[in-house]
Amino acid sequence: MTSPRPRSEATATAQERTQAAELASHGDTLRAPTKAAEAALSRAKAGRAHVLTAEDQPHPSRTAPRASEEHRRPVPPVEPTIQAYYATLVEHERLDTTCHGRLERARTQELLTRTLPEAPARILDVGGGTGVYAAWLAEAGYAVHLIDVIPEHVAAALNDGAAFTAALGDARHLDEPDDSAEAVMMLGPLYHLLDRNDRVQALREARRVLRPGGTLAAAVISRHAALLAYASRGELDPGRRDLALATLGHGQHDPQLGFTTAFFHTPDEALSEFRVAGFHDVHVRAIEGPMWTAVKTCTDPTHQDALVESALMCARAVETDPAMLAASAHLLATGHA
């Protein structure tokens, strides 16, 4: 198992431009963005990775290395509104069948392709749901262990026949040894930890289980997401406007606006929390970019393919522009331990 090799910012930027160019050159169908990300990941690992067979899986018992007694904590109860929301949500359907979901998935895979260490690195997918991204990475040769706080998610992941392990757990108290992973993904937990101390604790736990120089990639929801979503649909009445404006002030998302109990970040808050938790080389990038509202509201199937392709190109062009970051629905923060 190889240790991550942190790249200089100049090297990373050059490589990102190359991979973005490769991804942009792929086909025009709505599924092309996801295929492009998968192809880029395969090329990035060519000669260095292999797809693990059933015989050479690192955890054939489908269990992970255990943490010391100090870090073994009972999983806290999930807030009922969050439990109810995710118990019935089929994440892979959202990411596969909706235009916004496909844009989000393609860009997330694209950014992870640039960020993660080489396979067969061990990756913890904390808050990994039913395993949408875990399965993708396992197929590329990574040793992936999924951790989620929703029992239905873990059960679905384990019953799906995927080549990764899964267990119930909480992002703030990982049942994992120190220095046991080359990378950690958090593509959801930071949404639902309303208290800043809890979010920093989750980030510190990620740093604890990472090997020196290891990579953390964590998604957050943009502070402006609800306001932009309702405005784009022509549904921003005074009541919703006031709730959305309140979120802009304190970050606490009101479930009356849809979704569930959550915290919405500004780019600066994401940077700050990463740095307080001890990460360096921290960057925040837009996932969907500013055109996600157009993609989300498009009902003309003959225009959807071209719109998604345009949205992808736009997101790549402005992904680090500080003036445009807040216009994306989701942001991906990355850093090294």
Salt bridges, closest charged atoms under 4 A:
GLU9 OE1 - HIS283 NE2 2.95
GLU16 OE1 - ARG114 NH1 3.69
GLU16 OE2 - ARG285 NH2 3.00
GLU22 OE1 - ARG43 NH2 3.36
ASP56 OD2 - HIS50 NE2 3.55
GLU69 OE2 - ARG72 NH1 3.21
GLU91 OE2 - ARG94 NH2 2.86
ASP96 OD1 - ARG105 NH1 2.37
GLU104 OE1 - ARG94 NH1 2.86
GLU110 OE2 - ARG107 NH1 2.90
GLU110 OE2 - ARG114 NH2 3.19
GLU110 OE2 - ARG316 NE 3.03
GLU118 OE2 - ARG5 NH2 2.33
GLU118 OE2 - ARG48 NE 3.31
ASP148 OD1 - HIS153 ND1 3.16
ASP170 OD2 - ARG172 NH2 2.91
ASP175 OD2 - ARG66 NH2 2.82
ASP175 OD1 - ARG72 NE 3.92
GLU176 OE1 - ARG122 NH2 3.09
GLU176 OE2 - HIS145 NE2 3.65
ASP178 OD1 - HIS71 NE2 3.93
ASP178 OD1 - ARG208 NH1 2.65
GLU182 OE2 - ARG211 NH1 3.01
ASP198 OD2 - ARG172 NH1 3.41
GLU205 OE2 - HIS71 ND1 3.91
GLU205 OE2 - ARG208 NE 2.72
GLU235 OE1 - ARG233 NE 3.07
ASP237 OD2 - ARG240 NH1 3.22
ASP242 OD1 - ARG241 NE 3.09
GLU269 OE1 - ARG223 NH2 2.39
GLU273 OE2 - ARG199 NH2 2.94
GLU273 OE1 - HIS265 NE2 2.90
ASP281 OD2 - HIS280 ND1 3.10
ASP281 OD2 - HIS336 ND1 3.73
GLU288 OE2 - HIS100 NE2 2.97
GLU288 OE2 - HIS330 ND1 2.66
GLU319 OE1 - ARG107 NH2 2.93
GLU319 OE2 - ARG114 NH1 2.72
GLU319 OE2 - ARG285 NE 3.58
